[in-house]
Amino acid sequence: MKDLNGKVIIVTGGTSGIGEACVRHFVECGAKVVAASIQREEGAKLVEELGADSVHFVFTDVSDETSVVSMVAETVSVFGKIDSVHCNAGVWAKGMVTDFNDADWEKVMGVNVKGVFWTAKHAIPEIEKNATGEKGSEQGVFLVTTSVAAQIGFPAHALYCASKAALEALIRCLATDHAGKIRAVGISPGTIDTPMLAATCEGWDAPVEELYAQVEQKIPVRRLGQPLDIAKTAAFLLSRDSEYINGTIVTLDGGTMALPPW
Ligand SMILES: NC(=O)c1ccc[n+]([C@@H]2O[C@H](COP(=O)([O-])OP(=O)(O)OC[C@H]3O[C@@H](n4cnc5c(N)ncnc54)[C@H](O)[C@@H]3O)[C@@H](O)[C@H]2O)c1
C-alpha cells in the first residue's frame, strides 16, 4: 500500500465506481480526501462510514465553473491545503455523430472535458502553493481518469471517445505549462466493473452477467477490471514512487489494447 500520509487529495466523481474505490483506498493510505460529485446521499454515507476526519463530501457539478471554485475553496477551508487532484468524474453517452444534438455535446463535453479544464484552472494554483519547484522537491499531481476509448473507435461512442481523447492533449499541456511544480498524468482504464459499465449494457439482448462473461473471454487477463485495480495504481501515481512519470497516460486494461485488430 502506498504512503499518502497527510496528503490532501480531491477526487471528483468520488462517490461511485472507480472514484469511490479511490476515495476508500487513498484514506487507507493515510490521505485526507475530498469526494466531489453530484450524489449527495452517497457522499453523506461515505463520510459517515469513513469518518469526517478523513473524508469530506462537497456537492460539485464539475461542468459548472462556479461549482468547481466552491469545491476548491471548501477543500482548503476544511483540510487547509490541496496536494493533488484526481479528476475522475465522467459521463457516457451512446450514439454516432448523427444521433447527437447540442445538449448531448454540452453534457458529455461539459463533464468530461470542461470539468477537468475548470478543475485544473482553479485547483492547480492551490497545489502550486505547496510545491517549491526546487530541483528534487516533491511535486503535486494532477491525475485524470481517461479511457482506452481515447485510442479506439468504439462503435456508437463518438462523443465519449472524442471527450476522452481531448483529455490526453490537455494532460500533456498541463505537464509542460506547470513543469517543476505539477506532474500531470492520465490513468486509462479498460473495462471496469462499475455502474457506468452496467449502464452501457442496457438495451442488449442478453443479461448483464452473460455480456460480462463474453467480454471477460476477450480480455487477455480473462476478467473485468475492478475499481480497486484502478485505485491501487492511482495511489502509486499520486505518491513519490512514481515521481518520474509525467505528461503521459498509464493504461490499465488487462491487455485489451495488446490484442490484434481482428
Ligand atoms: N467503468 C469503465 O469501464 C470505465 C472505463 C474507462 C474509463 N472510465 C472512466 O472512469 C471514470 C469513472 O467512471 P465509473 O465507471 O466509476 O462510473 P460511475 O458512473 O460509477 O461514476 C461516475 C461518477 O461521476 C460523477 N459525476 C457525473 N456527473 C458529474 C458532474 N457533472 N459533476 C461531478 N461529478 C459527476 C457521478 O456522480 C459518479 O460519482 C469516468 O471518467 C469514466 O469515463 C470508466
The ligand as an SDF file (V2000), in Angstrom:
LIG
                    3D

 44 48  0  0  0  0  0  0  0  0999 V2000
  -16.1330    1.7320  -15.9850 N   0  0  0  0  0  0  0  0  0  0  0  0
  -15.3390    1.6480  -17.0370 C   0  0  0  0  0  0  0  0  0  0  0  0
  -15.2350    0.5950  -17.6940 O   0  0  0  0  0  0  0  0  0  0  0  0
  -14.5130    2.8410  -17.4500 C   0  0  0  0  0  0  0  0  0  0  0  0
  -13.5620    2.6480  -18.4730 C   0  0  0  0  0  0  0  0  0  0  0  0
  -12.7640    3.7250  -18.8600 C   0  0  0  0  0  0  0  0  0  0  0  0
  -12.9280    4.9540  -18.2490 C   0  0  0  0  0  0  0  0  0  0  0  0
  -13.8540    5.1150  -17.2660 N   0  0  0  0  0  0  0  0  0  0  0  0
  -13.9480    6.4490  -16.6510 C   0  0  0  0  0  0  0  0  0  0  0  0
  -13.8130    6.3110  -15.2480 O   0  0  0  0  0  0  0  0  0  0  0  0
  -14.4680    7.4020  -14.6020 C   0  0  0  0  0  0  0  0  0  0  0  0
  -15.3640    6.8660  -13.5070 C   0  0  0  0  0  0  0  0  0  0  0  0
  -16.3680    6.0780  -14.1120 O   0  0  0  0  0  0  0  0  0  0  0  0
  -17.1360    4.8910  -13.3800 P   0  0  0  0  0  0  0  0  0  0  0  0
  -17.1130    3.7400  -14.2960 O   0  0  0  0  0  0  0  0  0  0  0  0
  -16.6530    4.7530  -11.9990 O   0  0  0  0  0  0  0  0  0  0  0  0
  -18.6310    5.4940  -13.4460 O   0  0  0  0  0  0  0  0  0  0  0  0
  -19.7350    5.8340  -12.3420 P   0  0  0  0  0  0  0  0  0  0  0  0
  -20.9380    6.2030  -13.1330 O   0  0  0  0  0  0  0  0  0  0  0  0
  -19.8140    4.7480  -11.3390 O   0  0  0  0  0  0  0  0  0  0  0  0
  -19.1470    7.1450  -11.6240 O   0  0  0  0  0  0  0  0  0  0  0  0
  -19.1580    8.4100  -12.2290 C   0  0  0  0  0  0  0  0  0  0  0  0
  -19.0340    9.4640  -11.1510 C   0  0  0  0  0  0  0  0  0  0  0  0
  -19.0180   10.7530  -11.7950 O   0  0  0  0  0  0  0  0  0  0  0  0
  -19.8940   11.6040  -11.0870 C   0  0  0  0  0  0  0  0  0  0  0  0
  -20.4240   12.6750  -11.9280 N   0  0  0  0  0  0  0  0  0  0  0  0
  -21.2200   12.5840  -13.0280 C   0  0  0  0  0  0  0  0  0  0  0  0
  -21.5210   13.8090  -13.4820 N   0  0  0  0  0  0  0  0  0  0  0  0
  -20.8940   14.6970  -12.6660 C   0  0  0  0  0  0  0  0  0  0  0  0
  -20.8170   16.0990  -12.6210 C   0  0  0  0  0  0  0  0  0  0  0  0
  -21.4730   16.8810  -13.5120 N   0  0  0  0  0  0  0  0  0  0  0  0
  -20.0670   16.6750  -11.6550 N   0  0  0  0  0  0  0  0  0  0  0  0
  -19.4110   15.9190  -10.7390 C   0  0  0  0  0  0  0  0  0  0  0  0
  -19.4660   14.5800  -10.7150 N   0  0  0  0  0  0  0  0  0  0  0  0
  -20.1960   13.9830  -11.6770 C   0  0  0  0  0  0  0  0  0  0  0  0
  -21.0210   10.6960  -10.5860 C   0  0  0  0  0  0  0  0  0  0  0  0
  -21.7010   11.3210   -9.5260 O   0  0  0  0  0  0  0  0  0  0  0  0
  -20.2040    9.4740  -10.1630 C   0  0  0  0  0  0  0  0  0  0  0  0
  -19.7190    9.6540   -8.8600 O   0  0  0  0  0  0  0  0  0  0  0  0
  -15.2010    8.1700  -15.6970 C   0  0  0  0  0  0  0  0  0  0  0  0
  -14.4290    9.2900  -16.0780 O   0  0  0  0  0  0  0  0  0  0  0  0
  -15.2660    7.1650  -16.8420 C   0  0  0  0  0  0  0  0  0  0  0  0
  -15.3640    7.7880  -18.0830 O   0  0  0  0  0  0  0  0  0  0  0  0
  -14.6570    4.0910  -16.8580 C   0  0  0  0  0  0  0  0  0  0  0  0
  1  2  1  0
  2  3  2  0
  2  4  1  0
  4  5  1  0
  4 44  2  0
  5  6  2  0
  6  7  1  0
  7  8  2  0
  8  9  1  0
  8 44  1  0
  9 10  1  0
  9 42  1  0
 10 11  1  0
 11 12  1  0
 11 40  1  0
 12 13  1  0
 13 14  1  0
 14 15  2  0
 14 16  1  0
 14 17  1  0
 17 18  1  0
 18 19  2  0
 18 20  1  0
 18 21  1  0
 21 22  1  0
 22 23  1  0
 23 24  1  0
 23 38  1  0
 24 25  1  0
 25 26  1  0
 25 36  1  0
 26 27  1  0
 26 35  1  0
 27 28  2  0
 28 29  1  0
 29 30  1  0
 29 35  2  0
 30 31  1  0
 30 32  2  0
 32 33  1  0
 33 34  2  0
 34 35  1  0
 36 37  1  0
 36 38  1  0
 38 39  1  0
 40 41  1  0
 40 42  1  0
 42 43  1  0
M  CHG  2   8   1  16  -1
M  END
$$$$
